[in-house]
Every structure is written in structure tokens, then in C-alpha cells.
Amino acid sequence: MSNLSSFEITNRWPAQNPDLIQLYSLTTPNGVKVSIMLEETGLPYEAHLVNFGTDDQMTPEFLSLSPNNKIPAIIDPNGPDGMPLPLWESGAILIYLAEKTGQLLSKDPVTRYKTLQWLMFQMGGIGPMFGQLGFFHKFAGKDIEDPRPKDRYVAETARLLKVLDAQLEGQDCVVGDYSIADIAIAPWLRTVRDFYEAAHLVGWDDLKNVPAYLDRFLERPAVQKGLVNPPRD
């Protein structure tokens, strides 16, 4: 049996089975990327809830694994060379799990780099811009009287959605077959439409391909399981 006792985070979130991948997360659009990936690949894991309501992400135990105080983070007890691997940043975790399992990231060099390109499109564009839209539309930023911040992120979200819509023309997935690019992007689409309730602001109904693409993604059994893991208290 693996010994994870050297990882401080296990003092706060003990591993019931230390031979399994330990996931520390919350069901945000970034968090569910990794739980969905784990479900899709069939890798067994334990999911530990990092509760933002009690500032779990700011505790010394969590920061010992994820110094940027962001979820998700993992410990793979069976990492490279059989040694435990701690890892944070959702994009990095997706690439690692894809390479570990040989799934959801093409071995063809051209397709592989195109997939990584669209993963980075999510990491550098969709995530930050959609998140700012949520702040100014749904959360504390909505009370700011100056309309310019919200207008800026509404416009940028609409632009990014059009870029994605064009990429999806004539195909079911972002790049070739279903991949980590889809797992990274689609949860943010769901968040804009359902959680931020901002579809009317960003021209959702005018998009030709994105709405059906999101519906297909949400129909996947592994996606349905990943969206609710770790369970909230």
C-alpha cells in the first residue's frame, strides 16, 4: 500500500485508500475538468471536497500541495517511476492523465498539438474571460455602477464563443475525436449558460454549433458523474 503521509494535505483530508489518485477539488468549471477526466479514463480515485465557503483553499494543508490556492489538485501515488506525483493546474493535470492512460490526447503529432492549442485557448482565454463575466454579472462586481468592466467581458465572451462556434462547424468535437480540449472547454460553456445565466448577454441563441455541442457533452455518462464529484456537503 502506498504511503502518502509525507504530504501535509493528507492531515486534513486523509486518504481512505492511498493507492488511489487523490483529487482535491470543488465542482467549479475548473474543478470538474479533472473529475470528468478521471471518470472518462476509468482511473480509480478518491475525491476530497475543498470547501470555498470555509476557505479550505487557504489552509496550510491545501497550500502545501497547491501554492496558488486554486483547485483542482491531485496526488497520484503511482506517478512516474512508481513515485507519488503531486500536481496542480487543471490543464497540466489533464495532459498528465491523458499521457498516463494513453487516452483523449492523440498520438498523431498534428492532432496532438492542435488539441493542446485548444486546451490553451481555454486556459488563457475562455477561463479567465468567462470568469470575469461571471464576477461582473452574477457576483460582487454586479454592484459596480460603471458599465465598462461588465461590457468588456460580455463582448470578449461573445467573441470567444464565436471563435469556438466556427471551429465546431461540421464536426462534433473541437479537434477530431473527443479529447481533453472538450473536457476543458465544455464545463465553462455550461457555467455561462446555466450558472451565470448569461446566455442572453453573449448571443448564445445566435450560435450555430455551440449549444448542440454542449448538449452532446452533457449527455456523456462520465460527464454526469464527474459534474457532481466531489459531492458537496
Sequence and secondary structure as in RCSB ss.txt:
>XXXX:A:sequence
MSNLSSFEITNRWPAQNPDLIQLYSLTTPNGVKVSIMLEETGLPYEAHLVNFGTDDQMTPEFLSLSPNNKIPAII
DPNGPDGMPLPLWESGAILIYLAEKTGQLLSKDPVTRYKTLQWLMFQMGGIGPMFGQLGFFHKFAGKDIEDPRPK
DRYVAETARLLKVLDAQLEGQDCVVGDYSIADIAIAPWLRTVRDFYEAAHLVGWDDLKNVPAYLDRFLERPAVQK
GLVNPPRD
>XXXX:A:secstr
    TTSTHHHHS  SSTTSEEEEE SSHHHHHHHHHHHHHT  EEEEE  GGGTGGGSHHHHTT TT  S EEE
ETT GGG  EEEESHHHHHHHHHHHHT SS SSHHHHHHHHHHHHHIIIIIHHHHHHHHHHHTSGGGG S SHHH
HHHHHHHHHHHHHHHHHTTT SSSSSSS HHHHHHHHHHHIIIIIS  TTTTTGGG SSHHHHHHHHHTSHHHHH
HTT S   
